[in-house]
Each structure stands twice: as structure tokens, then as C-alpha cells.
Amino acid sequence: MTDAREITRQNILDTDIYCLTAAKFSCGRSNLDVVRAMLDSGIRLIQYREKEMKMGRKYEECCEIRAMTRDAGAAFIVNDDIDLAMLVGADGVHIGQEDLPVEAVRRLVGKNMAIGLSTHAPEEAHDAVKRGADYIGVGPIFRTFTKDDVVDPVGFEYLDYVVGNVDIPFVAIGGIKKHNVAEVVQRGAKCVALVTEIVEAEDIGKKIGELRAVMQGAKEK
């Protein structure tokens, strides 16, 4: 079922689960098959993150995923590759602390594309707001092995700080699984990112349903 809402910089994180691609963890399935299963399960935000893939292949996949997400009324974010995000008409681009500064990215992508920035400490969160990021990633909450250059876990202390002191939207990320997502939600995360918990699942739709049930239960406590 298509979501009729217009996706903007301001509402791009207005959803519960932030899904990312991770081909090397997808049990031999293609990114297109994985994304299709995500969208069919009601996911309305997909980030394309493939750090080791050749650019030509990434471009082909992103063109396909852009069409799929548009048909589903879902937001599409590209990780790191600003030029790729622009070429395929993505709704957003997500960058890290060592990438181009937010102001420079804004000059490249224009006024309509959302810019997300990974943060790991209070000073980085406030700097992101000052620079004009539309949302921030908060984490890694727990230890994660989906990235080679991952920083140490920030735990709940930084999540609690962001909930109480930062006004722009955020997504909690890093090692979040079915067994620990409830506490992340109870501490104030409205949007959570999961990678291997979803892409490794034998039945992606079933796993997403289970996660949503846990998250809803956490909200009601």
C-alpha cells in the first residue's frame, strides 16, 4: 500500500524502523530482493549503504531502489556518496564525521535533500544542529560489526543526552536487535536503525513484524 505523504527534510524520520542495505550479510540475496521484502513489510525508509561495491554497480542498484521506494511512498537515503544521491534523486544523504562538512554538502545537494550526520558525543550533536543537519544518527548504542571503521559503543548515556537536549530528529543505531530494542524505545528513540537483525533474517517480513510488536509494547509501558 502506497503512503501518500510528501517526503521532506523535516519529516524524513517520521517512521519507526530505519532499514539499511548490507549485501555481505544478506545470505546471498540481492539488495533488490531484500529491499523489496522490506517495502512489502511496510518499511518506509531505506538507506543504501554499500562501502565495498564498485560505483557502477551501486548506481544501477540505486536507480532500481529509487524507483521501488518512490512507488511505495518510502524515503530513500544514500550513505556517503553525495554524487550518487544527487544522480538518482534520493530524498537524503547520510554522512559521517570525517566526510565533507554539512554546509558544503548543502551547497551541493540544494535545499530539498535531507542531510543526516552520524554523531557519537554531545558536542558532535550540537555541532550538527549548528551546521544545519536535518537529523543525526546516535550511536553505536551497542557494539556492532557491520562496519570496519566503527567507533566504540556510546551506550545509553549519549542516547539519554540527545533525548533531553537535542531538538532535531535522530535515529538510534548500532547493535540494535530484537532482544534490546525495547529499552532503546523506552528511553525515547522514536526511530531505530537495524541492519543485520533484518537483512540476515530468513523471513524479513516476519522479523519486521516481531520487531514492531516489541517496539509497540515498549511504547505502551
N, C-alpha and C positions, 0 to 999 in steps of 0.2 A: 504493500500500500504506500503510495507516494505522500510524503509530507509536504504540504503546500507552503510552509513558512519560507519567507525570504531569508537567505543566509547572509548575515552581515558581520562586520568586525565585532560588533557589540554582542551578538547572540551566538557566535560560533560555538561556544562551550555550553550552550543550553541543552545539555543531554547528560545521560548518566554514565555511559561507557565510551571511552575513547580508545578505539582499536588501532593497532599498528600492524603493518606487514612485517614479516620476518621469514624470508624464504628458507633459510637454512634450518629453521625449527618447525617447518610446516609439514613434516612427514612425507616429503616427496610431492605434495600437492602444489600446484601453481599458485602464485599470488592472486590470479584472477579467480580461481576456484575458491580460494579462501575468502576473498573479499565478497564474492557472490553469496557465500554462505552467511557471512556477517550481515550483509544488507538484507538478505531474506529473513534474518532473525530480528530485524528491527533496529540494527545499529545505524546511527545517523551521523557518525563522524569517523572517518578513516584517515589515518596518517600513513603515507608511503615512506618507509624507512628501509633502504637497501644500500648500505655503505660499500659493499664489496662488488656490486654489479656494474657492468660496463654501461656507460651513459646511453648508448644507442638502445640497449635493452630496457633500461629504465624509462626512456622516453616512450617506447612502444607500450610498456605496461601502464604508464601514467595516462596516456591517451585513452586506453581502454577503461581504466578505473575512473577517470574523469567522466566519461560517458555513463558508466554504471552508476556512479554516485549522483550525477545530475538526474538521471531517470528515477532514482529512488528518493530524491529530495534530501540527500545526505551531503554534509560538508566534506570537502577533500583538502587535506593539508599535505604538503610535501616537506620532508625533512631535509634541511641543509641546502639543497640545490635550488638556489633562488632563480637561476635562469630556467630550470626545468619547471618550477612552479609557474613562472610567467608564461612559458611556452604553451603549457596545457590549460591555462586558465584556472588554476587552483583557487580555492577560497582562502587559503592561507599558506604560510611558510613558517616552519619551526626551526629556530637556530639555537646554537649553543654559546657559551660564554666566550669561546675563542674564535667565533665566526665574526663576520662583519658587524659593526655596531648597528643597533636598531635604526638610528637616524639615517644611516647610509642605505640600509635595506629599504626603508620607507621611500627614499628618493628613487630607488629602482622600481619598486612594485607599484607605486602610486597610492592613492588614498583609499582604495576599496579593499585591498587584500589584507587579511589579518596577519599579524606578526606575533608568533609565540616565542618565548625565550626560556630556556632551561635555567633554573636557579637552584642553589644549594644552601643559601645562607641569607639571613635578614638583609644584609647590606646589598646583596645582589637583587633581591626582590624590590627594594626601594629604588635602586638604580634602574631597574626595568621599568618601573612606573614613571620615573623621571624622564627616561628616554622615549617613552611613548609606546611600549609594548602593549598589545591588546590583551594578552593573557600570559601567564607564566606556568611552567612546569615546576612542580615542587617535589624534590626527591634527590636521589632514590630513598624512598621510605625504608625499604628493606634491601638487603644485599641482592644484587641482580647480576646475571651473567650473559645478558643478551647483547651487551656492548663491550668492546675490547678496552675502551678508554673510560670506563665507568669510575665515578668517584665513590668514596666510602659512603655508606648509608647515613642519612641525616636523622633518621628516626622520627619519633612523633614530636620532638621538641620544636623542630622547624615548622612542621605542619601546623602545630598549635599556634605558633607565632603568626604565620600567614593568615590563618583564620581570624585572629584577633586584631591584626594590624595592617593588612593589605587590602585595598579596595577593589582591585581589578580581578577578573575571574582567574581561577587556577585549576590545574589538573594535577592530582596526586599520581605519582608514577614510581615504579621501581620495586620489583619483587612482590607485587600485589597478587594474591591468589584467593581462591575461594575460602580458604581457612582463615585468612586475616583481613579480608575486605570489609567485614562488618565493623571492626574497630576503626578503620580509616574513615568510613562513612559516619560513624558515631562522633568522630572528632571534628566533623564539619566539612568533609570533602563531598561536594555535590557531583563532581565528575572525577572518575578514576580511570587510569590507563592500565591496560593489561596486555601483555604480549604473549609469552609462551603459554600461559594458562588457557588462552583461547586458540592460538594457531596450532598448538600441539594436540588439542582435543580431538578424539576420534570423531565425535559428533559435535561440531561447533555450535549448532543451534541449541542443542541440549545444554551444553556448557553455559552459553549466554543466558538461557532461561534460569539455570541454577544460580548463577551469579546475581541476576536481577532479583530473584526471590530472597537471597541473603541480604542484598542491599536494601530492599524494601523493608524487610524485617528489622534491619538496623535502624532505619529512619523512624520506625514506629515505636521504638523503645524509649 
